[in-house]
Structure formats: structure tokens, C-alpha cells
Amino acid sequence: MLARPGEAARWTPLTGGVSSDLWRVDLPGRSLCVKRALAKLKVAADWQAPVSRNAYEWAWMRFASGHRPDSVPELLAHDPDVGLFAMAFLPPENHPVWKAELLRGEVRVATAAAVGELLGTLHAASAGDAALAAEFATDDNFHALRIEPYLLATAAAHPGLRDVLQGVADRTATTRLALVHGDVSPKNILVGPSGPVLLDAECAWYGDPAFDLAFCVNHLLLKSLVVPGHRADLLRSARVLTEEYVRCVDWEPRSAVESRAASLLPALLLARVDGKSPVEYLTDDRHRLFVRTVASALLRAPAPTVTDVLDAWATALGPSTEAGSGRPD
């Protein structure tokens, strides 16, 4: 029981996600958070996903807490039949959301470095684990939540890139090397006093760890278009996150995971403009055109490393990268 007999609970809906209902529950002297997965996601496109992902999110958080206890909220209770779980509520005054910090121009390279190290550590801890591979054989979930709405929907929107995007999708879907979080986005990362705290692991899947790296770096690049005066810091954050992540790679040649991440990155850039889940802050047509132009070129002529993708992005931005004008010239 999370509430003692006779205790009154105040339920407050929380906002920000598209895939679940989320509540803060205040009890005498303590607060917790309850999450329930939705069958139809709250986006404009028709996006259905299995609610069983709630159980996999719980399982991923149990895995993470076993290796890096401070990297997830304390887990309290799980009801797989109803499809919800409860965890500790982390107050925003000492656990700000990384996305909010970045969009305010509070860009700390050390935070990106810590995210890269944490991600690499968790991947390394799960790599080659047959029991985890069996537990997280969530191919259907990952297809519904990531492969189809991001890669395949984008391929449908860009017939000239369909073959290359289909190839990236097929390779990603069939690569099974480590436990993937699947939604390593700044909106799902709290900047805690003991380091980053990861949330929203309902896409958890035993698959290609390059996906998590590319997914997170993608967000830093997109934000470099809309945060005036901080482009250089955001690009440096992307570089350092990648460097710290790659240092942890011991399950395969580092060049192999970097190569896959480098080809996923432009696909995900394009997906956040023309897939089923476009980022809400790219409201300027010039920004969307910039993403399409740079991403399409990188899909047609793949870069060998994430650093090469970052170099291409910075070159396309031009001198305004340092000046931080907030938009491409």
C-alpha cells in the first residue's frame, strides 16, 4: 500500500508527455509519481502503441537502479495488469528538466558529459547479456514507438530517400547488442544533485545501442537552431557527450557503433521535422528547411563518425555558429 489507511491523497495531472498519463500524488509528508501508458499517443498523427510497454519501462528502471541507483527515481510499486507504476516524485527545484535548462540558454557541457558516461555505462553493463536479451525482446513495441513513426514515416514523406531510410530502419531493427532506453531526450533527463536521472523508458528494447546515442545528440543539434547565443556550447555538448559515451564502448569496435550512430543521426534529424513526432519548437520554416537540407545530404553521403556529422552541421550553420544568431543564415 502506498497510502496508509485514512490518508488523503491529492492527485495532480502532470503535463509534457504524449505517450502516458502522469500524476503527482501528494500524501501527508511525501509525494510520489504514478504513470500509466496510453494506447493512442497524444499527437496529431494516428500513433498506436501497446500498453505493455509500461511493464518494460518498469523493468528497465529496475535494471538501471541496480547499476546506477541515482540514475532513476526510487521505484515504489507496479501493477502490470492495470499498466501503471509508482515512483518517487523528484522536486523540480533540485531536479530541473534538462530540456528546460537548455531552452533557457543554461548549457553546461558537464551535464552532457555525464549523460554520455551514464548511457555508455548502462549499455556496457547490459551488452552480451542473454537473460536481458530475452526479457527485453520487445521488437513489436520498438517498431510501433520508434522504427515506424520515426524512420518509416519519414521514408514515406521523402520518396527519394526511401531506400536509405528503409536500410537504416532494417539494420536498426535487427541489431541486438545491448539494452536500449529508446527515448534519451533532454525532456526525459533530470539534472539531479548526484548526476543525470533518466525517465520515460517505455521504449526499452534489447537492440542497437547506437540508437540511444544518436537520439540524444539529435536533440542537441536541433536546439542549436533555436537557442540564441549558445550554438557553440550546444555543439560542444554534443561532441563531449559522444566522446564520453564512446569511452565506455567495450562490447564491439568503437568505430562500429559510431558508424551506425552517424547514419542514424541524420535520419532522426529528418524524422523530427517530417516524421510522426515533430519537435514543437522548430516553428520557423527556415529551420525546418535547414534540417531537411543537411540531413538529406548526410543520408545520401553518410559520414563515418558522429563527429563528422557534427562538423557537417556546424559548417552548414556557418559563422553564425560562433555568433549564436539563433537561426541559419
PyMOL commands that set and color helices and strands:
alter all, ss='L'
color gray80, all
select helices_A, chain A and resi 53-67+69-71+98-103+109-126+130-135+139-157+159-174+186-188+210-223+231-247+254-274+285-300+306-317+320-323
alter helices_A, ss='H'
color red, helices_A
select strands_A, chain A and resi 10-13+20-27+30-37+75-79+84-88+178-180+189-192+195-198+205-207
alter strands_A, ss='S'
color yellow, strands_A
deselect
rebuild
show_as cartoon
